[in-house]
């Protein structure tokens, strides 16, 4: 039985939330989530690419030859990644510098390519839009949660878009656990969150 339109959107917020359920797109998840700001920035950029690539692939699905569909998907995705890169350079240059190479690497993000192959190529435009939006928001929430945890534990501070900065969240005696903002800490933090998601899923 096909999902309702509401289910197409909400599945990405829990049942198929990347990276905790689909376990996809781990490279940017581990690399850019040192802070909440970085996590949200990467999530929003990926959501933009997801939504618009899903819409375009779905619109062209009847004219894209099956044998070259992956190459066409990559071309569509790369087009919107360039748009995101130019927009981020123009309006959020400091964040663009922080995210670095991981914005162009959205082209090969298996979440984006996977949604084009598994969903947009098979369903209509509106369902594909809801799918991309739901998965993108879920991905953004996951990055934000991971970034918040790593930043708070690793530095004792929390910065939200440079405007709001909460310092010494645990008091002046707190010793930041800097391991959490290093690469190994990303694996540990992700593992703990995956464990928590699995436990909640069983309940």
trRosetta pair geometry for C-beta under 8 A, 3 or more apart (Angstrom, degrees):
i j d omega theta_ij theta_ji phi_ij phi_ji
3 7 3.8 -128 -172 93 109 125
3 8 5.2 142 105 -59 126 73
3 11 7.0 -39 -141 -42 163 132
4 7 4.7 97 52 7 74 103
4 8 7.2 -128 98 -10 41 85
5 8 5.5 -47 -150 27 35 116
5 9 6.9 29 153 -13 63 102
5 126 7.4 -27 -126 134 120 111
5 127 6.9 -116 -115 -100 77 74
5 130 6.0 -175 -169 -61 78 172
6 9 6.0 -61 -158 38 33 106
6 10 6.0 11 158 -5 71 116
7 10 6.0 -62 -130 48 32 99
7 11 5.9 49 166 -44 67 99
8 11 6.5 -40 -147 9 20 114
8 127 5.4 -106 -149 -152 165 80
8 130 4.4 70 109 108 113 126
8 131 5.5 -66 175 -68 98 75
8 134 6.7 180 133 -1 56 148
9 12 7.1 -71 176 27 37 103
9 13 7.8 23 137 -15 68 110
9 130 4.3 -80 -70 -173 85 101
9 131 7.6 -107 -86 -70 44 31
9 133 6.4 -20 -132 84 92 105
9 134 4.2 171 -165 -68 45 121
10 13 5.2 -53 -160 28 57 118
10 14 7.1 -5 162 21 82 97
10 15 7.8 67 122 11 75 106
10 134 6.3 -96 -41 -135 13 131
11 14 7.5 -98 -160 57 29 67
11 15 4.7 -57 -152 59 71 116
11 16 4.8 25 150 18 95 111
11 131 7.9 -14 57 -124 116 72
11 134 6.1 69 54 138 67 147
12 15 7.9 -35 -47 57 18 76
12 16 5.6 -44 -95 79 48 94
12 17 6.1 97 174 -92 46 58
12 18 7.8 -28 -153 5 86 80
12 131 7.2 125 -41 -164 127 48
12 133 7.8 165 50 96 151 47
12 134 3.2 137 31 133 122 86
12 135 3.7 -123 -124 -73 137 43
12 136 7.3 22 156 19 152 42
12 137 6.5 103 110 55 119 83
12 138 4.0 -148 151 -4 79 133
12 139 7.7 -44 178 -20 111 78
13 17 6.2 -4 164 -79 14 109
13 134 6.1 -84 -29 -165 81 89
13 137 6.5 -17 -86 97 89 108
13 138 4.9 -147 -94 -84 35 100
13 141 7.3 49 -140 23 73 152
14 17 5.6 -6 -107 -26 13 117
14 21 7.6 92 153 -43 37 143
14 138 7.4 -135 -31 -120 32 124
15 21 6.5 109 145 -146 31 167
16 21 5.2 -142 -138 99 25 139
16 22 5.7 46 -173 -51 75 104
16 135 6.9 -45 110 -102 108 91
16 138 7.4 102 91 90 65 172
17 20 5.3 6 95 50 103 102
17 21 5.0 98 50 7 61 114
17 22 7.4 -150 91 1 27 91
17 135 8.0 172 -121 -135 42 56
17 138 3.9 -138 -125 -179 84 126
17 139 7.4 180 -168 -62 71 47
17 141 7.4 -58 -151 70 128 114
17 142 6.0 150 161 -56 109 122
18 21 6.8 -84 -75 53 39 77
18 22 4.4 -38 -90 49 85 118
18 23 7.5 -125 -137 -10 74 11
18 24 5.0 -55 -132 58 126 88
18 25 5.4 66 158 32 134 121
18 111 5.1 -113 22 -106 178 129
18 135 6.6 38 7 -168 109 91
18 138 6.5 102 31 109 63 109
18 139 5.0 0 72 -92 99 92
18 142 6.6 -128 101 22 50 160
19 22 6.7 -89 -137 69 40 79
19 23 5.6 56 179 -124 79 32
19 24 6.1 -149 -120 54 78 40
19 25 5.6 -132 -80 69 103 85
19 26 5.5 108 -142 -84 151 70
19 29 5.0 -37 -10 -68 146 163
19 139 7.6 68 -33 -126 66 79
19 142 6.0 161 19 151 69 153
19 190 7.3 -18 90 -153 131 118
20 23 7.5 -5 -177 -69 7 63
20 142 6.0 -158 -15 -121 103 127
20 193 6.6 -91 -100 132 114 99
20 194 5.9 -172 -136 -107 75 65
20 197 4.3 163 -180 -78 126 174
21 197 7.2 -125 -62 159 70 139
22 25 8.0 45 94 14 116 95
22 111 7.1 105 102 -107 148 91
22 114 7.8 148 -178 107 140 159
23 26 7.0 0 -179 -56 65 114
23 194 7.8 48 -95 -121 101 128
24 110 4.9 -120 -164 91 110 107
24 111 4.8 142 116 -71 121 79
24 114 6.3 -60 -152 6 165 155
25 28 6.1 -34 174 41 90 100
25 29 6.0 101 120 -28 81 107
25 46 7.6 65 -148 -143 148 154
25 109 5.3 28 -111 -166 98 101
25 110 6.2 -146 -58 52 64 79
25 111 4.3 -13 -45 -22 125 118
25 139 6.7 1 81 -136 160 124
26 29 5.0 -64 -145 42 40 121
26 30 5.8 30 164 -16 77 108
26 190 7.5 79 -144 -165 100 161
27 30 6.5 -66 -151 38 21 99
27 31 6.1 3 162 -9 61 121
27 102 7.6 -175 126 -125 97 102
27 105 7.0 -94 111 144 136 141
27 109 7.8 -136 51 -110 111 76
28 31 5.6 -68 -132 46 32 105
28 32 5.3 -11 -172 11 76 118
28 42 5.4 177 170 -177 126 142
28 46 7.5 169 84 -61 162 135
28 102 4.9 119 -111 -166 98 125
28 105 7.0 171 -63 93 105 119
28 106 7.8 25 -52 -84 150 71
28 109 6.9 -18 -2 -107 127 118
28 143 7.7 -27 126 -105 99 128
29 32 7.7 -54 -108 42 7 83
29 33 6.2 0 -178 -20 47 130
29 142 7.2 -33 -123 125 116 112
29 143 6.3 -126 -120 -96 70 84
29 146 6.6 52 -172 55 87 168
29 186 7.7 143 123 179 71 115
29 190 6.6 87 136 -104 119 132
30 33 7.0 -63 -130 26 12 108
30 183 7.1 51 161 -150 106 72
30 186 4.2 109 -154 140 76 138
30 187 6.6 24 -129 -65 124 64
30 190 6.5 -51 -88 -33 87 146
31 102 5.9 176 95 -80 133 138
31 186 7.5 48 -56 -141 26 172
32 38 4.6 -152 168 156 86 115
32 39 6.6 152 115 -82 92 50
32 41 7.8 -113 164 72 132 99
32 42 4.8 108 101 -44 153 150
32 98 7.7 100 -146 135 95 90
32 99 5.8 20 -126 -124 134 74
32 102 5.5 -128 -53 67 127 170
32 143 7.4 -3 88 -155 103 121
32 147 7.8 -32 120 -88 70 116
33 38 6.3 -167 -102 94 26 110
33 39 4.7 50 -119 -82 80 105
33 42 7.9 -88 -67 36 71 141
33 143 5.6 -143 -93 -159 110 74
33 146 4.4 -6 -179 110 154 108
33 147 4.1 -123 -160 -75 79 76
33 150 5.8 108 129 21 90 144
33 186 6.5 123 63 -127 105 107
34 38 6.0 42 48 33 75 151
34 147 7.0 14 67 -136 22 83
34 150 6.0 -107 -140 120 34 132
34 151 6.7 89 148 -77 52 83
34 154 7.4 -83 -161 74 75 159
34 181 4.9 66 -147 -155 94 92
35 38 4.7 97 60 6 85 101
35 39 7.0 -149 95 -6 47 88
35 147 5.5 15 113 -174 24 108
35 150 7.6 -101 -68 88 27 102
35 151 4.7 75 -122 -86 56 130
35 159 6.4 -16 -166 54 127 101
36 39 5.7 -60 -151 37 32 113
36 40 6.3 26 157 -15 69 106
36 144 5.9 41 -152 -152 81 71
36 147 4.4 146 -92 117 36 114
36 148 4.7 47 -87 -76 108 70
36 151 5.6 -81 -21 16 81 151
36 158 6.3 41 -3 -159 137 87
36 159 6.9 -179 48 70 104 57
36 160 6.4 -35 99 -94 134 66
37 40 6.1 -58 -148 38 28 105
37 41 6.2 28 156 -20 64 111
37 95 6.9 -124 154 -110 105 106
37 98 7.7 30 109 92 108 165
37 147 7.4 -150 30 161 37 145
37 159 6.0 -31 -28 101 122 95
37 160 6.9 164 -73 -136 89 27
37 161 5.9 152 -116 -73 106 41
37 162 7.2 67 -108 -33 151 71
38 41 5.7 -59 -147 38 29 113
38 42 6.3 23 159 -14 66 108
38 95 7.4 175 -103 -149 56 86
38 98 5.6 -118 -100 135 103 127
38 99 6.5 160 -148 -79 87 79
38 147 6.0 -177 64 -125 84 137
39 42 6.1 -59 -147 39 26 105
39 43 6.2 26 155 -19 63 112
39 140 7.7 119 147 -163 80 55
39 143 3.5 175 -168 147 91 89
39 144 4.8 163 115 -82 124 38
39 145 7.9 -147 161 31 157 37
39 146 6.2 167 -114 67 142 85
39 147 3.1 -133 -19 -22 135 141
39 148 7.5 -84 38 -24 152 67
40 43 5.6 -59 -146 39 30 114
40 44 6.2 30 158 -20 67 106
40 140 6.3 50 -135 -167 55 98
40 143 6.9 177 -62 102 31 110
40 144 5.2 50 -71 -89 81 101
40 147 7.3 -108 -20 50 70 155
40 161 7.9 -58 73 -62 144 90
41 44 6.1 -55 -146 34 27 107
41 45 6.5 25 156 -16 62 108
41 88 7.8 90 -173 -130 108 124
41 92 6.9 -167 -130 140 119 151
41 95 4.6 -160 -123 -176 154 129
41 98 7.5 83 64 77 159 118
41 99 6.0 -130 116 -57 125 129
42 45 5.8 -56 -148 38 31 112
42 46 6.2 29 156 -16 66 109
42 99 5.9 161 -78 -123 90 123
42 102 6.4 -24 -118 123 120 128
42 103 7.9 -131 -117 -81 75 68
42 143 5.7 -142 75 -164 107 161
43 46 5.9 -59 -147 39 29 108
43 47 6.2 32 155 -22 65 107
43 136 7.2 124 176 176 76 71
43 139 5.5 174 -135 112 89 82
43 140 2.7 121 160 -111 135 70
43 141 7.4 136 -151 -9 156 34
43 142 7.7 156 -102 53 125 71
43 143 4.5 -164 -56 43 112 135
43 144 6.5 -48 -5 -35 155 89
44 47 5.6 -53 -146 35 31 114
44 48 6.5 37 154 -23 63 102
44 140 6.1 68 -55 -111 54 130
45 48 5.9 -51 -154 30 30 113
45 49 6.7 23 153 -12 63 106
45 84 4.8 101 -152 -174 91 137
45 88 6.7 -3 -96 -61 122 135
45 99 7.4 96 2 -168 157 168
45 103 6.0 -79 174 -124 159 89
45 106 6.5 -127 131 -67 106 151
46 49 5.8 -58 -151 40 34 108
46 50 6.0 39 152 -24 68 108
46 106 5.8 -161 -101 -129 74 120
46 109 6.6 -84 -128 109 112 174
46 111 7.1 35 -178 80 127 133
46 112 6.8 -130 -160 -61 86 112
46 136 6.1 -179 109 -134 81 88
46 139 5.8 -80 99 112 137 145
46 140 7.4 -175 59 -65 105 81
47 50 5.5 -53 -142 36 31 115
47 51 6.2 28 162 -19 66 106
47 132 7.5 122 -161 155 60 83
47 133 7.1 54 -166 -131 102 47
47 136 2.8 109 -119 174 80 129
47 137 6.4 69 -114 -56 135 49
47 139 6.9 -176 -66 61 84 112
47 140 5.8 -18 -41 -42 128 121
48 51 6.3 -58 -148 34 24 106
48 52 6.4 0 166 2 61 114
48 80 6.8 -170 129 169 86 113
48 83 7.8 -132 143 98 125 109
48 84 5.5 142 86 -91 135 113
48 136 7.7 137 -13 -152 32 149
49 52 6.6 -70 -142 48 24 96
49 53 5.6 17 167 -13 66 118
49 77 6.2 56 179 -154 112 78
49 80 4.6 145 -125 113 71 120
49 81 5.7 30 -108 -73 134 68
49 84 6.0 -51 -56 -30 99 142
49 106 5.3 138 10 151 169 136
49 109 8.0 100 94 43 143 132
49 112 5.7 -22 119 -120 114 140
50 53 6.4 -64 -138 42 17 103
50 54 6.1 19 162 -20 59 113
50 111 7.2 -39 -94 126 120 102
50 112 5.5 -123 -89 -111 73 83
50 115 6.2 43 -150 53 95 157
50 132 4.1 169 140 -161 89 94
50 133 7.6 171 105 -62 112 29
50 135 6.0 -140 -176 84 151 108
50 136 4.4 -172 56 -68 142 111
50 139 7.8 143 -34 21 155 143
51 54 6.0 -63 -154 35 22 111
51 55 6.5 20 154 -18 62 108
51 129 6.2 41 -158 -146 85 67
51 132 4.1 156 -94 120 45 128
51 133 5.4 52 -98 -68 110 72
51 136 6.2 -49 -41 -13 91 154
52 55 5.5 -47 -144 34 36 114
52 56 6.3 29 159 -14 66 106
52 80 4.9 158 85 -114 123 143
52 83 8.0 -35 80 59 162 149
52 132 7.8 -169 3 149 31 160
53 56 5.9 -56 -143 41 32 106
53 57 6.0 30 159 -17 67 110
53 73 7.5 70 177 -164 117 73
53 76 5.1 122 -140 128 87 106
53 77 4.8 28 -116 -92 149 67
53 80 5.4 -120 -55 18 91 146
53 112 6.2 53 60 -174 153 104
53 115 7.9 104 93 85 108 109
53 116 6.0 -59 140 -78 110 116
53 120 7.4 -139 124 -15 71 174
53 132 7.3 161 60 -118 74 143
54 57 6.0 -57 -140 40 25 107
54 58 6.0 24 161 -17 62 112
54 115 5.9 -47 -87 132 110 117
54 116 6.6 -137 -94 -88 59 66
54 119 7.0 -14 -136 96 111 110
54 120 4.2 -152 -147 -85 67 131
54 128 4.1 -176 161 163 101 99
54 129 6.4 166 102 -80 119 35
54 131 6.2 -169 -154 76 153 101
54 132 3.7 -148 7 -49 149 132
55 58 6.0 -62 -149 39 23 109
55 59 6.3 24 154 -21 62 110
55 120 7.7 -75 -28 -138 17 125
55 125 5.8 46 -144 -156 71 91
55 128 6.1 161 -82 103 40 115
55 129 5.5 42 -80 -80 96 88
55 132 7.3 -82 -30 19 76 152
56 59 5.5 -54 -146 35 32 113
56 60 6.2 6 162 1 66 112
56 76 5.2 -176 97 -154 129 127
56 80 8.0 -172 9 -44 139 123
57 60 6.2 -72 -143 50 27 94
57 61 6.2 56 153 -68 65 87
57 64 7.5 -19 -152 -17 70 157
57 72 7.7 128 -118 122 88 102
57 73 6.1 29 -106 -112 131 80
57 76 5.8 162 -64 87 87 169
57 116 4.7 173 -72 -144 175 95
57 120 4.0 71 87 126 118 131
57 121 5.9 -58 157 -69 114 68
57 128 7.2 -157 72 -166 91 151
58 61 5.6 -19 -145 -24 31 119
58 120 4.4 -102 -54 -167 87 83
58 121 7.4 -120 -89 -70 55 23
58 123 6.4 -38 -125 86 118 62
58 124 6.2 75 178 167 125 22
58 125 4.7 158 110 -93 128 52
58 127 7.8 171 -131 66 152 80
58 128 3.8 -149 -49 -1 148 162
58 129 8.0 -95 31 -34 153 69
59 125 5.7 44 -70 -91 78 113
60 63 5.4 -73 -168 54 74 99
60 64 5.3 78 131 -38 97 103
60 72 7.5 -134 113 164 134 134
60 76 7.9 -167 39 -82 139 139
61 64 6.0 -50 -134 27 30 111
61 120 7.0 -167 -69 139 122 70
61 121 5.0 151 -126 -149 114 50
61 122 7.3 -159 -160 -47 153 19
64 68 7.3 -128 -179 83 81 82
64 69 5.3 87 140 -111 118 80
64 72 4.9 -166 -143 91 120 168
64 121 7.4 -86 69 -129 137 99
65 68 5.1 46 76 32 104 94
65 69 6.9 -138 91 -53 48 74
66 69 5.6 -23 -148 -28 33 119
68 71 4.9 -48 -175 44 81 117
68 72 5.8 87 125 -26 85 100
69 72 5.5 -59 -149 40 34 113
69 73 6.2 40 153 -25 69 102
69 117 7.4 114 126 -110 120 79
69 121 6.4 53 -172 -124 138 143
70 73 5.5 -49 -148 31 33 114
70 74 6.5 32 154 -18 64 103
70 113 7.6 37 -147 -165 83 114
70 117 7.2 12 -97 -87 79 116
71 74 5.8 -53 -150 35 32 110
71 75 6.5 34 151 -20 64 105
72 75 5.6 -53 -149 35 34 114
72 76 6.4 34 154 -18 66 104
73 76 5.8 -57 -151 37 31 110
73 77 6.2 27 154 -16 67 109
73 113 5.9 98 134 -138 130 76
73 116 4.3 132 -142 127 122 150
73 117 6.6 -22 -85 -58 166 79
73 121 7.7 -53 -80 -61 118 119
74 77 5.7 -55 -143 40 31 110
74 78 6.0 34 157 -23 66 108
74 107 6.6 57 -159 180 82 94
74 108 8.0 16 -128 -87 106 64
74 113 7.0 8 -81 -107 73 113
75 78 5.8 -53 -143 35 27 112
75 79 6.7 35 153 -26 60 102
76 79 5.8 -53 -158 25 31 115
76 80 7.1 15 154 -6 63 104
76 116 7.3 149 72 -123 130 145
77 80 6.2 -64 -156 41 34 101
77 81 6.2 37 149 -23 69 108
77 106 7.3 -147 169 125 105 85
77 107 5.5 132 118 -136 109 58
77 112 5.5 111 -131 139 131 128
77 113 6.6 -51 -44 -77 162 73
77 116 7.0 -96 -56 -39 113 149
78 81 5.4 -52 -144 35 34 116
78 82 6.5 39 156 -22 65 100
78 107 4.9 35 -91 -121 77 118
79 82 6.0 -55 -159 30 29 110
79 83 6.9 29 145 -18 62 104
80 83 5.2 -45 -150 33 43 118
80 84 6.4 46 150 -19 68 100
81 84 5.6 -51 -149 36 35 112
81 85 6.2 37 151 -22 65 105
81 103 7.0 146 -170 157 91 73
81 104 6.3 93 157 -133 127 42
81 106 4.9 176 -113 73 114 109
81 107 5.0 -71 -13 -63 166 82
82 85 5.6 -52 -145 36 32 114
82 86 6.4 30 157 -16 65 106
83 86 6.0 -59 -149 38 28 107
83 87 6.2 25 155 -16 65 110
84 87 5.8 -59 -145 40 29 110
84 88 6.1 26 159 -18 67 109
84 103 6.4 -155 114 -167 111 107
84 106 7.1 5 62 40 151 157
85 88 6.0 -56 -144 38 26 108
85 89 6.4 28 155 -19 62 107
85 96 7.5 99 -154 -139 59 117
85 103 5.2 131 -95 136 86 129
85 104 6.5 35 -84 -71 138 73
86 89 5.7 -54 -148 36 30 112
86 90 6.3 25 155 -17 64 110
87 90 5.8 -61 -148 39 30 109
87 91 6.0 -18 171 18 69 113
88 91 6.8 -73 -126 55 24 80
88 92 5.1 -51 -152 62 67 96
88 93 7.5 130 147 -88 63 35
88 95 6.5 -102 -164 89 105 100
88 96 4.2 139 137 -84 105 106
88 99 7.5 -46 171 44 155 137
88 103 6.4 -126 43 -121 157 155
89 93 5.9 43 -159 -104 43 80
89 96 5.3 110 -81 -130 53 174
90 93 7.6 172 40 -61 3 90
92 95 4.1 -17 152 37 111 119
92 96 6.0 133 100 -29 75 87
93 96 5.3 -51 -147 33 35 118
93 97 6.5 37 155 -21 66 100
94 97 5.8 -51 -154 32 32 111
94 98 6.7 31 148 -18 63 105
94 162 7.8 55 88 -58 150 145
95 98 5.5 -54 -150 35 38 113
95 99 6.3 28 156 -13 70 107
96 99 6.1 -60 -144 41 28 103
96 103 6.8 -18 -142 -26 75 155
97 100 6.8 22 178 -69 34 70
99 102 5.1 -105 175 61 82 103
99 103 5.2 78 121 -41 124 96
100 103 7.4 175 89 6 25 90
101 104 6.0 -56 -165 44 56 105
101 105 5.9 55 142 -24 79 113
102 105 5.1 -55 -139 41 40 118
102 106 7.5 71 157 -45 60 76
103 106 6.2 -26 -172 -11 38 110
104 107 6.4 -19 169 -3 59 112
105 108 5.9 -55 -167 44 67 95
105 109 6.8 95 133 -53 73 84
106 109 4.9 -27 -152 -9 47 125
106 112 6.3 69 172 -15 82 153
107 112 7.9 -96 -146 77 15 144
108 113 7.2 -8 -153 -27 36 134
109 112 4.7 70 80 10 102 106
109 113 6.9 164 84 -3 52 89
110 113 5.7 -58 -136 50 38 106
110 114 5.3 47 160 -30 70 113
111 114 5.8 -59 -142 37 21 114
111 115 6.5 19 160 -19 60 105
111 135 6.7 174 179 159 111 125
111 139 6.5 85 177 -90 167 144
112 115 6.2 -55 -151 32 27 106
112 116 6.8 26 152 -17 60 105
113 116 5.7 -55 -154 34 35 113
113 117 6.3 25 154 -12 68 110
114 117 5.9 -60 -145 42 31 105
114 118 5.6 4 168 1 70 119
115 118 6.3 -60 -121 52 25 95
115 119 5.1 -31 -167 36 65 118
115 120 6.2 60 138 -15 77 103
115 131 6.2 164 -160 134 114 115
115 132 6.1 119 150 -92 151 75
115 135 6.0 -157 -87 48 140 166
116 119 7.4 -47 -85 55 7 74
116 120 4.9 -39 -130 45 47 123
116 121 6.2 64 160 -33 61 98
117 121 6.0 -6 -138 8 27 134
118 121 7.8 93 30 34 12 101
118 122 7.5 -49 157 9 31 125
119 122 6.3 -92 -158 43 23 100
119 123 5.9 -32 178 20 69 119
119 127 7.7 -136 176 128 103 99
119 128 6.2 148 132 -116 99 77
119 131 4.9 -156 156 158 154 166
120 123 6.8 -76 -121 52 24 83
120 128 4.2 77 -114 -137 79 128
120 131 7.2 -153 -63 71 76 136
120 132 7.4 34 -69 -52 117 110
123 127 4.3 -78 150 88 130 132
123 128 5.6 165 87 -56 98 85
123 131 7.5 106 66 -18 142 142
124 127 5.2 87 62 18 79 103
124 128 6.7 -145 100 -8 37 96
125 128 5.7 -65 -148 39 27 111
125 129 6.3 31 155 -24 66 104
126 129 5.5 -47 -148 30 33 114
126 130 6.6 31 154 -15 64 103
127 130 5.8 -55 -150 38 33 109
127 131 6.2 37 151 -22 66 106
128 131 5.5 -50 -144 35 33 115
128 132 6.3 31 157 -16 65 106
129 132 6.0 -59 -149 39 27 107
129 133 6.1 23 156 -16 64 111
130 133 5.8 -57 -141 40 29 110
130 134 6.0 27 161 -18 65 110
131 134 6.1 -59 -145 38 24 107
131 135 6.2 16 162 -10 63 112
132 135 6.1 -59 -141 43 26 105
132 136 5.8 27 160 -21 64 114
133 136 5.7 -58 -143 39 25 112
133 137 6.2 23 160 -17 64 107
134 137 6.1 -55 -144 36 27 106
134 138 6.3 26 156 -16 62 109
135 138 5.7 -58 -149 39 30 113
135 139 6.2 32 153 -21 65 107
136 139 5.6 -54 -147 35 30 112
136 140 6.3 31 153 -19 64 105
137 140 5.5 -52 -148 36 33 113
137 141 6.3 35 153 -19 66 104
138 141 5.7 -53 -147 36 31 111
138 142 6.4 32 153 -20 64 106
139 142 5.7 -54 -149 35 31 113
139 143 6.4 28 154 -15 65 106
140 143 5.8 -56 -148 39 31 108
140 144 6.1 31 154 -20 65 109
141 144 5.6 -55 -143 38 30 112
141 145 6.2 31 157 -20 65 105
142 145 5.9 -53 -147 35 28 109
142 146 6.4 22 157 -13 63 109
143 146 5.9 -59 -145 42 30 108
143 147 5.9 29 157 -19 66 112
144 147 5.7 -56 -141 41 27 111
144 148 6.1 30 158 -22 64 106
145 148 5.9 -53 -146 34 27 111
145 149 6.5 24 157 -16 62 107
145 193 7.0 129 121 -134 119 143
146 149 5.9 -57 -149 37 30 110
146 150 6.3 22 158 -13 65 110
146 186 7.8 54 172 -146 121 78
146 189 6.1 116 -152 129 87 121
146 190 6.5 16 -126 -86 131 75
146 193 6.4 -84 -91 -17 89 165
147 150 6.0 -60 -144 41 28 106
147 151 5.9 23 161 -16 66 113
148 151 6.0 -61 -142 40 25 106
148 152 6.0 19 164 -16 65 113
148 158 6.7 24 -143 -129 79 118
149 152 6.2 -59 -140 38 23 105
149 153 6.1 4 168 -1 62 114
149 180 7.6 -118 131 -177 77 133
149 189 5.8 155 107 -158 125 124
149 193 7.4 -174 18 -66 165 121
150 153 6.5 -66 -139 48 23 97
150 154 5.3 8 169 -9 64 127
150 180 4.9 -173 -144 151 68 99
150 181 5.5 121 165 -88 101 64
150 185 6.4 118 -133 130 104 116
150 186 6.9 6 -100 -94 145 67
150 189 5.5 -50 -74 -71 94 173
151 154 6.0 -61 -125 48 19 103
151 155 5.8 -33 -173 30 60 112
151 157 6.8 -72 162 83 95 66
151 158 5.8 107 115 -106 121 65
151 159 7.4 -115 -179 24 147 77
151 181 7.0 70 -96 -90 45 112
152 155 7.4 -74 -122 54 10 73
152 156 7.0 42 -172 -116 48 19
152 157 7.5 -141 -111 68 46 24
152 158 5.6 2 -83 -68 86 105
152 169 6.2 -41 -149 50 93 159
153 156 7.9 24 -150 -65 12 50
153 176 7.5 118 148 -156 41 69
153 177 5.1 -31 158 51 90 115
153 180 4.6 57 96 11 109 173
154 176 5.8 38 158 179 33 105
154 177 6.0 -78 -101 80 44 67
154 178 5.6 75 -163 -124 81 35
154 179 7.4 -136 -113 60 91 40
154 180 3.7 -135 -69 76 97 101
154 181 3.5 121 175 -30 157 100
154 185 6.7 96 -87 148 121 163
155 176 5.0 7 -123 -133 23 143
155 178 7.6 64 -76 -100 60 71
155 181 6.6 43 -39 -40 93 146
156 167 7.5 46 117 -168 90 55
156 168 6.1 12 145 -110 118 32
156 169 5.6 -167 -179 32 64 87
156 170 5.6 -97 -138 27 100 100
156 174 5.0 142 -114 105 134 132
156 176 4.8 -106 -16 -82 100 94
157 165 6.7 -5 -177 -175 114 88
157 166 6.4 163 -161 89 62 60
157 167 4.9 -11 -113 -112 104 59
157 168 7.4 11 -84 -22 78 36
157 169 6.7 166 -100 -17 28 101
158 165 7.4 169 88 -153 48 47
158 166 4.6 3 55 54 93 107
158 169 6.4 54 -4 -58 103 137
159 162 6.4 29 173 -81 115 34
159 164 7.1 156 -156 90 47 58
159 165 4.7 -5 -108 -109 82 84
159 166 7.7 -158 -72 27 41 63
160 163 6.6 -50 93 58 80 81
160 164 4.2 0 51 62 108 106
160 165 7.6 -157 24 -72 65 44
161 164 7.2 47 52 26 79 82
162 165 7.6 -11 -158 -55 29 104
166 169 5.7 56 135 -79 109 98
168 171 6.1 18 172 -146 97 7
168 172 5.7 -8 -143 -72 133 56
168 174 7.0 154 -150 34 65 118
169 174 7.6 -25 68 25 65 167
170 173 7.9 -92 123 69 88 70
170 174 3.7 90 89 -73 112 148
171 174 5.5 122 65 -22 69 98
177 180 5.2 61 104 -10 97 111
177 185 8.0 147 129 -123 95 135
178 181 5.9 -58 -162 39 58 101
178 182 6.8 59 142 -25 75 103
179 182 5.7 -61 -156 30 39 114
179 184 6.7 -49 -174 82 90 104
179 185 4.7 147 139 -74 64 115
179 188 7.8 13 137 32 108 148
180 185 3.9 173 -130 -173 24 140
180 188 7.5 -97 -112 72 68 118
180 189 6.1 82 -150 -57 91 124
181 185 6.1 1 6 70 19 150
182 185 4.9 98 55 5 68 108
182 186 7.6 -122 102 -12 39 85
183 186 5.7 -47 -157 20 37 114
183 187 7.4 32 151 -13 63 98
184 187 5.8 -53 -160 33 43 111
184 188 6.5 39 148 -17 71 106
185 188 5.5 -54 -146 39 38 112
185 189 5.9 36 157 -19 71 107
186 189 5.9 -55 -142 39 27 109
186 190 6.1 27 158 -17 63 110
187 190 5.9 -57 -145 39 27 109
187 191 6.2 30 156 -22 63 109
188 191 5.7 -57 -150 35 28 113
188 192 6.5 26 154 -18 64 106
189 192 5.9 -54 -149 35 31 110
189 193 6.4 25 154 -14 65 108
190 193 5.8 -59 -147 40 31 108
190 194 6.2 35 153 -22 67 106
191 194 5.6 -52 -145 35 30 112
191 195 6.4 34 153 -21 63 104
192 195 5.6 -52 -152 33 31 115
192 196 6.5 32 150 -18 64 105
193 196 5.5 -50 -147 36 36 113
193 197 6.4 39 152 -20 65 103
194 197 5.7 -53 -148 36 32 112
194 198 6.4 33 153 -19 64 105
195 198 5.8 -56 -150 35 30 111
195 199 6.4 29 154 -18 64 107
196 199 5.7 -55 -148 36 31 111
196 200 6.3 29 155 -15 65 107
197 200 5.8 -57 -147 40 31 109
197 201 6.2 35 153 -24 65 107
198 201 5.5 -53 -146 35 30 115
198 202 6.6 33 155 -21 63 101
199 202 5.9 -51 -151 30 31 110
199 203 6.8 28 152 -15 62 104
200 203 5.8 -57 -152 36 35 110
